[in-house]
Amino acid sequence: MRKILFSILAVAVLSAVQGKACTNVIVTKGASADGSCMVSYAADSHRLYGELYFHPRADWKNGTMLDVTEWDSYKPLGQIPQLSHTYQTVGNMNEHQLIIAETTWGGREEQMDPAGIMDYGSLIYITLQRASSAREAIQTIVELANAWGYPSEGETFSIADKDEAWIMDLVGKGPDNKGIVWVARRIPDGYICAHANQARITRFPLDDPENTLYAPDVISFARSKGWFNGKDEDFSFRDAYNPLDFGAARGCDARAWSAFNILCDGTFTYQQNGRETSAPASDWLDYAMGYDLTGEIPLWVKPSRKLSAKNVADVMRDHFEGTAMDMTKDIGAGGNALPYRWRPMNFKYDGKEYVNERAIATQQTGFWFVAQARGWLPDEVGSLLWFGCDDAATSYLIPIYVNTTSIPECVRVGNGDLLHYSATSQFWVCNKVTNACYRMYDQMAPYVRRLADEIENTLMSEIAETDNKATLALAKGKKKLAAKILTGYTLATAQASFDKWSALDEHLLVKFIDGNVKAEDAEGNFLHTQYHTGIPEGLTQPGYTDKWKEAVVKDHGNILEVK
């Protein structure tokens, strides 16, 4: 494909992406190693705090009203009638193993309805309290938005239960048309999907209700607005409601491409004209980089292997390593290969416009998770949320059973916020560790990742034991005992992991102070001289990358050269 240079076209779109930059990966049960449906989510926002929302199951009196508050601003929007019974939810999962996550893509400005009261966050968290399956969730989302109006921008939802996984694109109809236009597609079993702040559904079958659902007016509404004028069978939701451009490809779809590239080992196996075919991921690289927008990456692909929760978690730590967009390689990474660029996402120099990459892992993550719907277990045990705070690349996940009766203190709502530090908050201790890594990334991040891997691998290997204990208690009719087992494990592992990370925070300061690296033995004890336990032995000073040295020499070598 021929490469084309883009500049100013990227500015508006990439600037918009800054405030709503999330990533989802969806895994069907046939694509997972253990038969679970999985959804990963990084909730990326400079204004979002990492905490775990908890709504216990409840019965409500007739006539009770539910206050609706905009999720990411706390703005009161209105009230709706409460149901007589609501399900327990923890984060983005409920007690029936239903998972809902999202990425925002904006869309056309005239499609927002400022009078609506059902924002995208409320759609997620209220639906989780009311629906018990993916199909019921789609129906509930549509009913809520159409009944109460939708004030948010365009969204892509990941919706999964213990049997099915769906992707749903939706957007409002504007201030004069209450409700949404939408389309939802079931991901074929054995495949995975990914989306990142860009509508992903293009053309779709119009007569396959088992696998594709859509608004009755999804095509006619676009026609009425002049956004589509072809045959119905040629209608593309993305092209009508969220047209692709350089910024949408480079800042958004590139992340979906990268997730596929990793989980498919560089070869995309996908469906085309009803047949399965394969091609190298590099065939879509120019598309992902925004150089050639004539095609589209597949909506779903088949992974090269059965995926574990750990595989999915590690994808959320990607910075395009090993690709043309690798954020550790150019001089923007500084002298220690830092794969982050502070906002804004574009900059000007000498009359030209340039962009900074937006990878899956990012500094402004509030929280992230990998949710597992494990259908071979009772719902009380099968609903499992691996939850983390801050930048996924240098933080850790803890297991949260949705049937818990209590939330760990380190992720409790109200334990700190973005303007108030809390020493007992997982969000804040993860930020301390991560921000420490940013100053000496190539040395510190791998060290931190080893502990994150140790925590996650240990917990993931141990989880079956707790599953079995709780399942046995349920089989004996002891529901309270099962809940006690799951709650105890949730609280204990969260606190133990938090304590390890707090100790890591202190350890990093000692080990990497002032650009030094202190040596350790196999047990992690600092090496010291034979004469004093406080004087380090084996101290090293790794310095900077060759890329940085080259740039410094080009910029100032005539002054720095040793004569």
N, C-alpha and C positions, 0 to 999 in steps of 0.2 A: 504494500500500500504506500502511496506517496505521502510523505509528511508535509504538512502545511503549518506555518508558524502562526500562532494566535497570540493576541495581546489584549487589546482593550475589551474584546468580547467577553473575556473571562471575568472582568472586574465586577459587574453587577451580580452575576450568579454566585461567584465564590464569596463575595461579601455577604450575600444572603445565607450561604451555607454555614457561616460562622456560628450563627445563633441556634441552629437546629441540625447539628451534625451528629447523627447517631448511626449505628450499624447493627444489623440483625443477620444471623445465620439460622436457617430452619433445616432440621434433619428429620426425615421420616423414619419410622421404626425399622423399615427394611434396609435403611442405610446406616443404622447404628449397630454398634458391637453387641449391645445387650438387649436390643429390641425396644428401646425407649424412643419416643418422639422427643426431640430437643429443640429449644429455641435459645439462642444467645442474644444478648442485648447490651449495648453500651449506651447509657443515657448521658450524652455529651452536651454540656451546657455550662457556660461561665457563671450561671446563676443557680445551678442545681446542687443541692447538698446531698451527700450520700447517707441515706437512712432507710430503714426497712419498714414499709407501711404494713399495719396489722389491723384487720377488721374481723373480730370473732363472729362466728355464726350467731344469728339473733332472730327472734320473733318480734314482730311489731304490731301495735294496736291499729285497728282500722282507722284511717284518717291521718296517720302519721305522715309528716312531710319530710323529705330529704333535702338538706341544703346542698346546692351544687356550687362548688368553688373551683375556679380555674386552677388547674393543676400546678402550672409553673409560675404563677404570680400570686396565688392566694386571693385573687379578686372574687368577691361574691357575685354569682351570676343569676341566681334565682332558686326556686324550689320545684320539686316534682313529687308526686305521691310515692311513698315508700311501699314496697311489697310486704306481704305478711311474714315472709321468711327470707332471709338472706344467707348466703353461704360464707364460710370462713375464707379469708384471703390473706396471703402473706406476700407482699411485693406484687409481682405480676403473675401470680398463680393462685388457683383456688383449690379447695378440698376435693374437688372432683377431677383433679389433674388437668384442668384447663389452663392454658398459658396464652397470654396476649402481650405482645410488644409492638414497637412502632419505630418508624423513622419519618420525619417531616420533610416534605418537598415543596411546600409553598403553592405553586400553581398560579393561575391568573388572578390578579388582585381583585377583579370584579366578582370573583366567586365567594368572597368572604361575606358572612352575614353577621354584622355586629350586634343584631338583636337576638341572636341565638344564645341559648344557655348551656348547650351540651358540648363543651370543648373536647378536644381529642383525649386529654387525660381522663376526664370524667367518663367518656365513652369506655375507656379501658377498665377503670377501677369499679365503675357501677356495673358494667357487664359481667365482670368476674364475680360479683356478688349475686348475680341473677341467672347466669347460664351454666349449664353443666357439660356442654359439649361444644366442639368447634362450630358445627352447623347452627346450633342454638345461639352461639355467640354472634355469628354473622347476622342472624335475624334480629337479635336484641340490639346490636349496634345500629342497624338500619332503622328499627322502630324508634329508638331513642332520638336519633338525629333528625328523623323526619317529623317526630311529634313536637320536639322542643327547639329545633333550630340548631345549626352548627356554626359557631363563630370562628373556628380555627382554620388553618391553612390545609392544603392537601396532605394526606397521610398515606403511608403504606403500613398495614398491620400484618404482623405474624400471628397466626391463630392456630394453636395445636391442642389436641387432647391425646388420650392414650392410644388412639387408633388412627387419627388423620392429622394432616398438617396442611394449612391453607395460607395463601398470600392474598391480601385484599387491598386494592387501591381505592381511595375515596376522596372526594372533594365536595365542597359546598356548591350551592346553586345561586348564591348571591343574595342581596338584601330583599329582593322582590320574590324570591322563590325558596321558601323554607325547605330544608332538608339537603340530601346529598345525592350525587350520582356516584356509582361505584361498580366495581366488578371484583369477584373473588374466584380464585382457581385453586383446586385441590392439587397439591404436589404429588406426582405419582410415587407410589411406594418404592423405595430403593434409591430415590433421588434426594438432592438437597437444593435449597434455594438461598439467595442472599439479596439484601437490598440495603441502600444507604442514601437516603435523602433524594431519591429520584424515582418517579413512578416507573414500575417495572413491567406492567402488563401492557402489551401492545395489542395485536390481534388475538381474538379468542373465539372459540366455537359458540354459536348462538343456540344450539339445540342439544346440549349435553348437560342437563341439570344435575346429574350425579357428580360431575366434576367441575362445572362452571356455573356460577350464579351471578346475576347482575341486575341493576336497576332497570325497570321497564323503559325508562326514558333516557338511558345512558347515551344512546345514539341520537335520538330525536332532539334532546336538549343541545347537544353539540351542533347539530344542524341549525337549530334556531338561532344560535349565536354566531353562525358563520365559521365555525371551527372545523367543520367536516362537511364534504359535499359528494362523497363517493358512494359506492355500493355498501350496504350494511355489512356484508362479509369482509370488506376491506377495512372496516373501522378499527382504529388503534386508540385505545384509551390514553396511552402516554402521549401520542402525537396530538391528540385533541386537547387534553387538559394540562399537560406538563411537557411541552415540546422540548426536545433535547437540543443542547448547545454545548459549546466547549466546556464551560464550567460544570455543567451537569455530568458530563462524561468524566472529566479529569478530577473533579472534587468529590464525585459521588459514585458513579458506576465503576470507577477504577477500584474502589474498595470491594465491591461485589466480585469483580474480576480477580482481585488478589486472593480473596477467600477461596474462590473456586480453584485458582492456580495451585494453592497450597494443598487443599484437600483432594485434589484430583491429580497431584504429582505432575502437573504441567500438560495434561491431556484432558480436554473436555469431551466427555461422552454425553450426548444430548439427543433429543428427539427432533426430527425434521421430516415433515410430511408423513407423520405416522410411523416413521422408521427410526431406529437408533443408529447414530453415526458418531464418529470420533474425529477430532482434529486437535492439533497442538494449541495450547492456550495463547501462544504467540500470534496466532491468526487474529486475535482480538486486541492485541496490544496497542495498535494505532488507534483503535476505537477508544480504549480505556484512557489513553493519553490525550484524547480530544483531537487527534490529527485527522481522523476519518470517521465521520458520523453517519455514513451511509448504511451501516448495518446495525446490529444490536447483539449484545452478549445473550446467550441462552437464558431463559427464565429459570430453568433448573438443569442440573447436571448430575451425573452419577459419580460418586467419589471413587477413588482408586482402591479403597479399602473400607471395611466397616469402621465407623467412627466411634470413639469413646468420648465421654464428657471432657476428658483431658485434651483430646485432639481439638475439640471445638473451643475450649477455653484458650488454648495456645494460639488459635487463629486470631482471637481478639487482641493478641499482643503484636500484631504485624505492623511493620513500618515499610513495606514494599522491599524488604531485604532480598537481594539477589536478582532484582529486576531493574529496568531502566530508570525507575522512579525511586530507587533505594535512597532513603533520606539520610543514611549514615555516610554517604560517599562524597557529596559535593562540599565545597568550602562553607556552605551554610551550616554544616554540622559542627563547625568550629574545630578546635584542636583535639577534642575528645569524642568525635563521632556521635554527637547528640542528634537523635532522629526527630527533633522537634523544631518548629519555627513559631515564635510568638506571633500572635495576631497583630495586624490584619493578615489575611491570606494572600494578599497581593501587594506589590510595591512598584514604585516607579524609579527609573534611573536613566539619566541621559535621554529623556524624552520617550522612553519605551516602557511598556508595562510587563511585569513578570508575576508569576504565581509561586507560592509555596505549596508543596504537596500536602494533601490531607489524607493521612493513612488511617487504618482502623483504630490503632491505639493512639490516644491523644491525651494531652495534658489536662484538658478541662472536663474529664469524665467525673460525673457525680457518683454514680454507682454502675455496676455491670453485673451480669449474671449469666449462668447457663442453667436453664430450667429443664428438668427431666420428668416426663409423664411416663411412668413405668407400669404398663398395663397388666403385667403378670402378677402384680402385687395388689392387695386391697387399696382402695383409694386413700385410706387413712395413712398408709405407709408409702404408697407409690408416688405421691406428690412431693417432689424434692427440688429445692432451689439452692444452687450453688451461688452464693452472693459475695460480691466484693465491692470495695470503694476505691475511687480515684483511678488513675492511670492503670489500665489493665497490664501493661508491660512490666510494671514493678510493684504489683500488689498481689494479694492472694484471695482465694475463694474459701468460704466456709459453708458447710452443709446446713440448710435450714429445712426441717420437716414442716410442711404446711399444716400438719395436724398438731403442731406445738401449741401449748396453752400460754406460752410466754415468749417474748422476744429478747434476745441477748442485749445486755446493757450497752455494749459497744456499738450496736446499730439501732438502738431504740430511737424512735421519733422524739425530738426534743432534746437529745443529748448533744448540744452544740448546734451551731448553724454556721453559715458562711461568714458571719461577722462576730461570732463568739466561739473562741477556742475551748475545746474540752479535752482534758488529758485522758479521758476514758472512752473517747470516740474513735472508732475504727477509721472513719474518714480522715480525721486529723492525724493520727499516727501514720497512716498510709501516705498522706501528703508530706509529712516530715521526711519519711524515707525516700519518696520519689523525688522531691525537690532537692534533697541532698545528692541524689544520683545525677541530676541534671548538670552539676558542675564538673563531673569527672566520669561521664557516662560509660565510656568503653571499659573502664576499670570497675566501676561500682555496680552497674546494672547486672552484669552476669553473676556477680556475687549475690545480689539480692534475688535474682531469678532462681538460683539454686535452692534457697530457702523456701521460696514460693512453691517450687516443684516438689520439694520434700514434704511440705505441709499437704499439698493437694494429692500427691500420689499416696501418701499414707492414709489420708482420710477416705479417698476413693477405694482403697483396698480394704478398709475396715468397715465400710458402710453396710455391707451384706450381713454382718453379724448383728447390727442393730435392727436391720430389716427383719431378720429371722426372729429375733426376740419379740418384736412388736407384733409380727404376723402370728406367732404362736399364741400370744396373749389374746389377740382378737379371735382366733379359732376357738379359744376356751371361753369366749364371751366376756372377756375382761377388757372392755373398751377403756376404762379409766387407767388401768395398768399400762395399756399400749400407749396411751397419750403421755403418761408419766415417763415411759422409756424414751419416747421420741423427744419429749421436751428436755429431759435430762441430758440426752446426747447433744441436742442442739445448743443448749446453754454451755455445756462443759467444753465442747470443741471450739466454740466461738471464743470463749475466754482464754483457753489455752493457746489458740492461734494468735489472739491479740497480745498475750503476754510475750510470745516469741517475737512478734514484730516490734513490740516496744523495746525489748532487749536488743534487737537488731538496730534500731534507731541509735541507741547509745554506742553500740559496737562499731557502726559505720563512722561515727565521729572520731573515735580513737584510731581506727584502722587507716582512714584515708585523710587525716588532718593535713592541711597545707600542701596538698599535692603529693604526699608520701603514700607508700603502701607498705604496711607492716606485715611481716611474714607470720604464718600460723602453722601449728602442727596439725596432724590429721584430725584431732579432736576439736580444733578451732581455738586453741590456746595460743596467745602471742608468744613468739620466740623472744628470748632475752639473753643478754650476755651472761657469762659465768660469774660475773662480779656483782651484778645488780639486777633485780627482777623488774626494775622500772626503766631499763635502757634496752631499746629494741635491737634485736639481732636480725640480720637479713633484710634491712630496710632498703626499699627500692624507690626510684623516682622515674616512672615510665615516660613522662614528658608528653609529647603531642604526636599526632598522626603525620605521615609524610605529606598528605594533601595540605595540611595546615602549614607545614614547613615550606613547601613549594610556594604557597601563596604569600607567606611572609617574605621570602627571598625576592619574589617578583616585586613586591610592594616596597621593600625597605632594605634589600640585600646590599646595596652599595654602602649603606651606613653600618650594617651589622657584620659584614664579612671580616673574618679574621685575617689580618695582614701579616 
